[in-house]
Amino acid sequence: MKKIILRERERVLSAIGLTLVTFLIIGGWFYGTLEIFIYPESAGATSTVTVSASVVATISCSTNTSTTAFGTLTTAAVTTSTPNASSTMACANSSLGCTLSVSDAGGGGNPGLWNSISSYIIPSPNAAYSATATLAAGTVGYGIQAATSSAGSGAAFAINSRYLQTGNTVGGLSLTGLTLASTTATSSGREVIVTHAAAISTATVGGTYNDTITYSCVGN
């Protein structure tokens, strides 16, 4: 009787894998060979997806009128123009708020009401171009006051102290933009009301005077 000898070539180290058994016939004898293939477990893998988005701040401002007039100025009184200028600002998605600025065209390199025919200016706010001045009948000067209304929602306007005035005291205008009012967070429909005041002296040259005031708004 011929013997069939089954030889184990490798010890099974893991239950995971495939087993293949083959037989070799050499010289009439069967030699059993046990072959074991062990496949290692695959290493774990991860992948990521980056999600992005952007939000754009929306800032806008508008003024309710394009003209305001003093009429005829006299040395007997401080005069205010009609109507007042109301600027409304919307400041959406701007976490630091927004700023409303004001500047004027003036003339001759200075801020104020300009008489282009005579090249004469009613200076803002006074002959010294101070930050503020209290206007008086018979003394030349021109400037603005600012106040807020209850209109709108969100963060309220804070008025620049230069223009936060009452009575006949006004803030001087500038050829470059100065802060008129600002917020520190988002807001919608907030309103600033500007009053214009002027006075002249006996030395003020007769004629027509004009100024162009520009309001602009930006995010902080």
Backbone bond lengths (Angstrom), bond angles and torsions (degrees), N, CA, C in turn:
res aa  C-N    CA-C-N  psi(-1)  N-CA   C-N-CA  omega(-1)  CA-C   N-CA-C  phi
1 M - - - 1.459 - - 1.515 108.19 -
2 K 1.350 115.11 131.83 1.463 119.00 179.02 1.512 110.37 -84.55
3 K 1.287 111.98 140.78 1.452 118.06 179.45 1.528 110.42 -88.94
4 I 1.298 114.38 141.30 1.465 121.14 172.65 1.524 107.18 -111.62
5 I 1.303 113.35 110.72 1.472 118.68 -177.49 1.524 108.41 -102.79
6 L 1.318 115.97 124.09 1.479 123.78 179.66 1.518 108.10 -103.32
7 R 1.341 114.91 113.56 1.461 118.11 -178.28 1.523 110.04 -107.39
8 E 1.311 114.89 134.16 1.472 121.12 178.13 1.521 107.92 -88.75
9 R 1.337 116.59 116.58 1.463 119.74 -179.08 1.526 112.50 -78.13
10 E 1.287 116.65 -34.33 1.467 118.84 -178.67 1.512 109.29 -139.65
11 R 1.292 115.32 144.20 1.455 120.56 175.81 1.522 109.26 -75.50
12 V 1.309 115.97 140.22 1.465 120.31 177.36 1.524 108.37 -72.23
13 L 1.317 115.00 117.65 1.451 119.67 -178.31 1.520 112.72 -98.21
14 S 1.282 114.74 -18.25 1.461 118.23 -178.24 1.510 109.16 -147.78
15 A 1.293 114.96 150.55 1.463 119.03 178.65 1.516 111.34 -78.03
16 I 1.325 115.48 -7.33 1.463 119.81 -176.50 1.519 107.80 -93.39
17 G 1.310 119.76 126.63 1.457 121.97 176.54 1.513 111.66 146.35
18 L 1.316 114.70 -169.15 1.464 121.77 179.50 1.526 108.97 -122.54
19 T 1.281 116.18 147.32 1.463 120.72 -179.56 1.534 109.18 -117.23
20 L 1.308 115.63 129.62 1.461 120.74 179.11 1.523 108.24 -124.94
21 V 1.299 118.11 124.77 1.467 122.73 -179.45 1.524 108.50 -111.41
22 T 1.320 116.61 125.75 1.468 120.65 178.14 1.520 109.42 -125.39
23 F 1.302 117.38 157.63 1.472 123.43 178.62 1.512 109.32 -123.95
24 L 1.302 113.88 132.64 1.458 120.20 176.89 1.528 109.43 -108.16
25 I 1.303 117.20 135.48 1.476 120.92 177.87 1.513 107.43 -108.89
26 I 1.289 116.33 111.50 1.463 122.19 179.20 1.537 107.54 -126.03
27 G 1.322 114.81 119.96 1.495 118.97 177.47 1.499 112.35 56.84
28 G 1.289 116.58 36.72 1.455 119.35 176.83 1.489 114.39 81.65
29 W 1.244 116.52 -1.46 1.465 119.27 178.78 1.508 110.25 -105.48
30 F 1.291 114.71 146.28 1.469 120.46 174.94 1.524 109.12 -96.93
31 Y 1.276 114.48 127.16 1.466 118.75 174.50 1.523 107.69 -116.20
32 G 1.231 112.86 111.94 1.475 117.17 -179.57 1.537 111.76 -77.25
33 T 1.261 115.35 135.74 1.474 120.55 178.36 1.513 108.67 -126.09
34 L 1.287 114.67 123.77 1.461 120.31 178.49 1.523 107.95 -101.89
35 E 1.341 116.71 114.21 1.453 121.81 179.16 1.522 109.36 -109.62
36 I 1.313 113.99 130.79 1.470 120.41 -178.20 1.515 108.81 -121.03
37 F 1.324 116.29 126.11 1.463 122.00 176.14 1.526 108.06 -106.73
38 I 1.303 114.84 121.25 1.464 120.18 -179.51 1.531 108.17 -112.57
39 Y 1.327 115.03 120.07 1.454 120.37 -179.98 1.533 109.14 -100.95
40 P 1.324 116.80 122.81 1.482 118.52 178.99 1.518 111.03 -66.53
41 E 1.336 114.66 152.19 1.449 119.58 176.89 1.531 110.01 -65.68
42 S 1.325 116.69 141.69 1.463 120.99 178.24 1.537 109.79 -67.84
43 A 1.348 116.93 140.35 1.459 120.51 177.11 1.527 109.82 -68.42
44 G 1.356 117.82 145.00 1.456 121.67 179.04 1.542 111.62 -66.78
45 A 1.330 118.09 151.11 1.465 122.55 -179.53 1.518 109.90 -136.02
46 T 1.344 116.73 148.90 1.463 121.62 177.89 1.516 109.58 -131.29
47 S 1.298 116.06 158.30 1.457 121.39 173.55 1.526 108.11 -140.83
48 T 1.308 116.12 154.96 1.461 120.35 -176.94 1.521 111.28 -126.13
49 V 1.319 115.14 155.10 1.459 122.18 175.61 1.525 107.60 -127.08
50 T 1.321 117.32 123.39 1.463 122.07 178.34 1.518 109.78 -93.11
51 V 1.323 115.98 124.89 1.458 121.74 179.62 1.522 108.86 -107.18
52 S 1.324 117.48 129.31 1.460 120.74 -178.37 1.521 111.04 -131.51
53 A 1.316 114.97 157.54 1.469 121.13 177.34 1.519 108.31 -155.87
54 S 1.303 117.28 160.53 1.460 121.45 177.19 1.523 109.75 -133.94
55 V 1.326 115.48 147.86 1.462 122.49 177.08 1.518 107.71 -126.74
56 V 1.305 117.32 125.89 1.457 122.24 -177.13 1.529 109.92 -101.11
57 A 1.325 115.67 129.39 1.467 120.05 176.80 1.531 110.00 -66.97
58 T 1.319 115.95 138.81 1.462 121.32 178.75 1.523 108.69 -115.30
59 I 1.322 116.09 116.95 1.462 121.59 -175.66 1.521 108.68 -127.47
60 S 1.317 116.28 130.47 1.459 119.75 179.02 1.526 110.10 -148.92
61 C 1.321 115.49 153.16 1.461 120.28 176.12 1.521 109.32 -148.58
62 S 1.304 115.91 150.26 1.461 121.58 -179.85 1.520 109.34 -148.80
63 T 1.329 115.27 155.77 1.455 121.44 -179.92 1.520 109.18 -115.80
64 N 1.304 116.00 141.70 1.470 120.53 -172.56 1.527 114.30 -75.15
65 T 1.330 116.87 -11.42 1.466 119.28 -178.85 1.521 109.82 -144.35
66 S 1.308 116.13 152.04 1.462 120.28 177.25 1.518 111.85 -104.67
67 T 1.324 116.98 -7.29 1.473 120.56 179.27 1.524 110.94 -142.77
68 T 1.307 115.40 150.36 1.460 122.33 171.09 1.527 106.52 -148.58
69 A 1.323 117.43 147.29 1.468 119.41 -172.38 1.522 111.93 -134.76
70 F 1.340 115.95 141.94 1.457 122.02 175.19 1.530 112.03 -85.68
71 G 1.300 116.73 -21.00 1.458 118.44 -169.76 1.518 108.13 75.93
72 T 1.324 116.67 -146.07 1.473 121.35 -179.31 1.520 110.13 -91.31
73 L 1.314 115.61 122.23 1.466 121.02 177.31 1.527 109.73 -83.52
74 T 1.333 115.55 143.54 1.470 120.83 177.30 1.520 109.31 -131.13
75 T 1.300 115.49 162.21 1.472 119.82 178.42 1.522 112.15 -75.68
76 A 1.319 117.02 -5.51 1.463 120.05 -174.03 1.526 113.62 -87.94
77 A 1.346 117.79 -9.45 1.462 117.58 -173.53 1.528 111.93 -156.30
78 V 1.322 114.00 159.62 1.468 121.18 166.83 1.519 105.86 -89.01
79 T 1.314 117.02 129.29 1.463 121.68 -173.48 1.524 111.36 -113.59
80 T 1.321 116.58 140.45 1.467 121.34 172.76 1.523 109.04 -108.07
81 S 1.318 115.68 149.08 1.465 120.13 -178.23 1.520 110.14 -85.67
82 T 1.329 114.70 162.00 1.464 121.80 178.37 1.529 109.35 -130.16
83 P 1.347 119.09 132.67 1.460 126.98 -3.06 1.528 111.29 -86.52
84 N 1.336 115.28 174.23 1.455 119.32 169.02 1.529 109.01 -68.19
85 A 1.310 115.86 158.55 1.470 120.45 177.57 1.523 109.18 -100.86
86 S 1.315 115.54 122.25 1.470 121.04 179.63 1.520 109.52 -108.47
87 S 1.333 116.17 119.55 1.465 121.17 178.30 1.518 109.83 -107.26
88 T 1.326 115.40 128.17 1.462 121.54 179.47 1.518 109.08 -111.63
89 M 1.338 116.03 136.55 1.457 119.88 -177.40 1.527 110.81 -129.43
90 A 1.340 114.68 138.31 1.465 121.54 172.49 1.523 107.57 -112.59
91 C 1.318 116.03 135.14 1.469 121.29 -175.43 1.527 107.96 -136.32
92 A 1.339 116.43 86.56 1.461 121.28 -175.04 1.528 111.31 -102.17
93 N 1.341 116.33 139.85 1.466 123.65 175.36 1.518 113.15 60.31
94 S 1.323 116.49 29.98 1.466 121.36 175.70 1.527 107.16 -118.58
95 S 1.320 116.23 99.20 1.464 120.40 -170.58 1.527 113.36 -63.82
96 L 1.334 117.30 -24.83 1.464 120.43 -179.53 1.518 112.15 -95.32
97 G 1.326 117.18 2.43 1.452 120.35 178.28 1.514 113.03 86.73
98 C 1.325 116.03 -166.27 1.462 122.57 -175.13 1.519 110.89 -139.84
99 T 1.330 115.07 163.76 1.462 121.11 179.87 1.525 110.02 -128.05
100 L 1.333 115.62 134.34 1.460 122.71 174.56 1.524 107.48 -104.45
101 S 1.334 116.00 122.26 1.465 121.07 -177.25 1.524 111.01 -111.93
102 V 1.329 115.57 159.68 1.464 121.29 -179.49 1.529 109.17 -135.83
103 S 1.320 116.07 141.67 1.461 121.53 174.44 1.524 108.36 -147.37
104 D 1.331 116.64 163.66 1.467 118.66 177.37 1.521 111.05 -132.35
105 A 1.345 115.43 162.95 1.462 120.63 -177.95 1.513 111.39 -83.36
106 G 1.358 117.07 -35.86 1.456 120.59 -179.75 1.526 112.07 53.98
107 G 1.317 115.85 -142.63 1.456 120.85 178.60 1.512 111.36 -178.84
108 G 1.319 116.15 152.95 1.463 119.62 -179.50 1.507 113.07 64.77
109 G 1.335 116.48 21.76 1.464 120.41 179.80 1.509 114.88 83.72
110 N 1.327 117.67 9.98 1.463 121.54 -179.53 1.530 110.77 -132.75
111 P 1.336 117.18 155.04 1.463 119.89 177.13 1.521 110.92 -78.34
112 G 1.319 116.39 144.94 1.465 119.76 177.31 1.510 111.93 149.59
113 L 1.310 115.59 -175.71 1.466 123.05 175.26 1.531 107.98 -85.08
114 W 1.329 116.01 124.49 1.467 120.40 -169.26 1.526 111.87 -111.34
115 N 1.327 114.87 132.31 1.461 122.38 172.72 1.534 106.50 -102.55
116 S 1.339 116.04 101.30 1.463 119.95 -173.40 1.525 112.63 -71.41
117 I 1.334 118.56 -24.34 1.463 121.55 179.38 1.522 110.50 -71.78
118 S 1.318 116.26 -45.32 1.469 121.20 -177.51 1.518 112.98 -96.35
119 S 1.354 116.53 -3.65 1.473 121.37 -175.00 1.525 110.97 51.16
120 Y 1.334 113.87 48.22 1.466 120.50 -179.60 1.527 108.20 -122.66
121 I 1.335 115.77 142.61 1.462 119.91 -177.17 1.528 111.35 -123.19
122 I 1.316 115.20 141.73 1.468 121.83 165.63 1.518 104.03 -91.65
123 P 1.311 118.88 104.02 1.468 121.65 -168.04 1.526 112.86 -70.47
124 S 1.343 114.40 155.26 1.463 119.96 178.85 1.528 110.17 -117.65
125 P 1.338 117.50 123.58 1.462 126.13 -1.38 1.528 112.60 -92.17
126 N 1.350 116.29 -11.43 1.472 120.23 179.95 1.522 108.35 -151.25
127 A 1.321 116.31 -176.73 1.462 120.26 -177.05 1.527 112.94 -63.77
128 A 1.337 116.31 -21.86 1.469 120.25 -179.60 1.535 112.29 -91.02
129 Y 1.308 116.50 -2.99 1.480 122.47 -176.91 1.533 111.14 53.86
130 S 1.321 115.03 46.04 1.463 121.38 177.65 1.528 110.23 -70.28
131 A 1.323 116.40 172.09 1.461 120.33 176.66 1.523 111.10 -69.14
132 T 1.322 115.82 -40.69 1.472 121.50 177.98 1.523 109.23 -138.34
133 A 1.325 115.01 162.59 1.468 119.92 176.77 1.520 108.86 -157.99
134 T 1.312 116.17 150.01 1.458 121.02 173.64 1.525 107.62 -98.58
135 L 1.332 115.04 112.04 1.456 120.08 -177.31 1.526 110.56 -71.06
136 A 1.322 113.93 147.82 1.471 119.72 178.56 1.515 108.48 -142.38
137 A 1.304 116.29 145.99 1.467 121.56 177.28 1.519 109.59 -58.00
138 G 1.326 115.84 130.92 1.454 120.21 179.73 1.516 114.07 91.35
139 T 1.312 118.27 -6.19 1.479 122.43 178.30 1.525 108.45 -119.67
140 V 1.314 117.39 128.19 1.460 121.01 -173.66 1.534 111.67 -71.37
141 G 1.317 115.61 138.89 1.455 121.15 177.50 1.518 111.83 174.54
142 Y 1.335 116.10 163.18 1.465 121.05 -175.43 1.523 108.60 -163.79
143 G 1.330 116.11 138.34 1.464 118.72 178.14 1.510 111.46 -174.26
144 I 1.323 116.03 -168.21 1.462 120.95 -176.02 1.526 111.60 -132.52
145 Q 1.322 114.05 159.39 1.462 123.87 170.04 1.531 107.78 -122.92
146 A 1.312 117.62 152.90 1.462 120.94 178.82 1.520 110.53 -132.62
147 A 1.318 115.58 144.60 1.465 122.19 177.03 1.517 108.25 -147.09
148 T 1.323 116.66 160.48 1.462 120.90 178.47 1.525 110.12 -102.82
149 S 1.323 115.13 162.36 1.461 120.94 173.07 1.524 108.11 -116.01
150 S 1.325 116.46 -179.30 1.466 120.85 179.22 1.524 112.14 -87.90
151 A 1.320 116.69 3.12 1.469 120.00 -177.43 1.524 111.49 -67.13
152 G 1.331 115.36 151.62 1.449 121.23 173.94 1.512 114.35 87.98
153 S 1.316 114.95 -174.02 1.469 121.54 -178.13 1.520 109.20 -146.43
154 G 1.324 115.32 170.65 1.458 120.27 -178.50 1.519 111.46 83.56
155 A 1.333 115.81 -158.02 1.465 120.82 -176.65 1.524 110.94 -59.52
156 A 1.320 116.16 136.47 1.468 121.51 -178.93 1.526 110.67 -83.56
157 F 1.323 115.88 154.72 1.456 121.95 175.08 1.520 111.14 -70.62
158 A 1.321 115.74 141.34 1.467 122.14 167.32 1.521 106.36 -110.61
159 I 1.330 117.21 123.04 1.459 121.82 -177.41 1.527 110.11 -82.20
160 N 1.314 116.33 135.90 1.461 121.74 173.73 1.538 108.85 -57.34
161 S 1.328 117.25 131.86 1.469 121.04 -176.52 1.524 112.58 -57.91
162 R 1.299 117.53 -25.86 1.468 121.50 177.65 1.529 111.16 -59.15
163 Y 1.325 115.42 -35.19 1.468 119.97 -176.03 1.527 113.66 -108.13
164 L 1.308 116.54 -3.02 1.462 120.25 179.08 1.528 108.51 -83.80
165 Q 1.317 116.33 76.11 1.462 122.37 -172.07 1.530 110.84 -126.59
166 T 1.321 114.78 160.99 1.470 121.40 176.80 1.525 109.02 -133.39
167 G 1.331 115.64 174.76 1.450 119.80 179.38 1.519 111.16 63.62
168 N 1.321 117.38 -134.04 1.458 121.53 179.58 1.526 113.46 -100.65
169 T 1.327 116.04 9.91 1.467 119.48 178.78 1.533 109.41 -85.01
170 V 1.323 115.57 132.78 1.463 120.59 -178.12 1.518 110.19 -130.29
171 G 1.332 114.64 160.01 1.456 121.01 172.66 1.516 109.68 -95.08
172 G 1.320 115.86 142.86 1.452 120.29 -179.70 1.519 111.95 -76.73
173 L 1.312 115.73 143.94 1.460 121.47 175.68 1.524 109.64 -82.79
174 S 1.333 115.45 169.34 1.460 120.89 -177.44 1.523 109.17 -142.40
175 L 1.332 115.59 149.75 1.462 119.42 177.11 1.517 111.64 -69.80
176 T 1.318 116.82 -24.55 1.467 121.83 174.62 1.523 108.70 -104.27
177 G 1.319 116.20 154.83 1.459 120.25 -175.43 1.519 113.90 -63.68
178 L 1.312 115.72 132.47 1.467 122.82 172.48 1.521 108.29 -118.74
179 T 1.323 116.19 148.81 1.468 119.84 178.11 1.520 110.41 -64.22
180 L 1.316 115.43 126.01 1.457 120.80 174.27 1.522 109.86 -94.24
181 A 1.336 115.48 -45.34 1.468 121.09 179.66 1.522 108.01 -158.45
182 S 1.321 116.03 159.56 1.462 119.71 -179.52 1.521 110.66 -153.09
183 T 1.339 114.98 159.84 1.457 121.62 173.63 1.524 108.07 -121.72
184 T 1.332 116.76 164.11 1.458 120.84 179.90 1.525 111.97 -112.91
185 A 1.320 117.04 6.51 1.466 121.64 178.81 1.530 107.91 -157.71
186 T 1.309 116.27 -178.88 1.463 120.01 -178.05 1.526 111.09 -66.06
187 S 1.328 114.94 150.33 1.457 120.82 179.76 1.517 108.93 -154.54
188 S 1.308 115.89 167.16 1.460 120.78 179.17 1.523 109.78 -144.44
189 G 1.330 116.41 127.29 1.461 121.18 174.77 1.510 115.66 67.43
190 R 1.324 117.98 20.56 1.466 119.62 177.41 1.529 109.92 -69.78
191 E 1.343 116.84 146.14 1.459 121.44 -170.27 1.524 112.19 -126.33
192 V 1.347 114.99 138.37 1.459 122.41 172.49 1.519 107.54 -119.44
193 I 1.313 116.61 129.00 1.459 121.79 -179.69 1.522 108.78 -107.58
194 V 1.334 115.61 124.08 1.466 121.81 -176.72 1.529 110.03 -108.33
195 T 1.324 115.42 129.98 1.459 122.95 174.84 1.529 108.62 -107.89
196 H 1.323 117.52 133.67 1.463 123.19 179.89 1.526 109.28 -106.59
197 A 1.295 116.85 135.51 1.471 120.87 -179.55 1.519 109.93 -136.35
198 A 1.341 115.56 148.82 1.468 120.35 -179.53 1.525 110.76 -151.17
199 A 1.317 114.43 156.72 1.468 121.26 176.29 1.519 107.81 -147.28
200 I 1.319 116.07 154.79 1.459 119.81 179.92 1.532 109.99 -128.94
201 S 1.310 114.37 167.12 1.460 121.05 175.54 1.526 108.93 -115.74
202 T 1.317 116.87 177.30 1.470 120.47 179.27 1.525 111.25 -68.51
203 A 1.333 116.27 -15.32 1.469 119.82 -179.60 1.529 112.72 -89.26
204 T 1.311 116.12 -7.01 1.472 119.07 -178.17 1.533 109.81 -67.23
205 V 1.314 116.39 126.49 1.455 122.46 -177.70 1.529 109.71 -70.06
206 G 1.343 116.53 135.99 1.457 120.22 178.56 1.527 111.55 -69.48
207 G 1.304 115.77 152.76 1.460 119.99 178.86 1.523 110.96 143.36
208 T 1.317 115.69 -168.98 1.464 121.90 -178.57 1.526 110.03 -99.06
209 Y 1.324 115.27 132.76 1.468 121.92 -179.12 1.528 109.88 -118.73
210 N 1.311 115.09 142.31 1.469 120.34 179.35 1.522 111.18 -140.71
211 D 1.282 114.55 155.08 1.463 121.40 171.32 1.523 107.37 -148.56
212 T 1.307 116.38 148.33 1.465 121.36 174.68 1.519 108.35 -116.33
213 I 1.318 116.33 120.40 1.461 122.28 -179.50 1.529 108.34 -105.30
214 T 1.313 115.53 130.99 1.462 121.73 -177.73 1.521 110.11 -114.16
215 Y 1.323 116.17 131.28 1.464 122.30 174.86 1.526 108.42 -110.57
216 S 1.306 116.19 135.67 1.465 121.08 178.85 1.522 110.07 -139.68
217 C 1.322 115.91 153.96 1.476 119.55 -178.25 1.519 110.57 -133.87
218 V 1.318 115.36 143.15 1.465 122.87 -179.95 1.523 108.93 -142.42
219 G 1.324 115.77 160.15 1.463 120.46 173.26 1.504 111.31 -79.46
220 N 1.323 117.00 148.25 1.471 120.71 179.87 1.514 110.63 -79.27
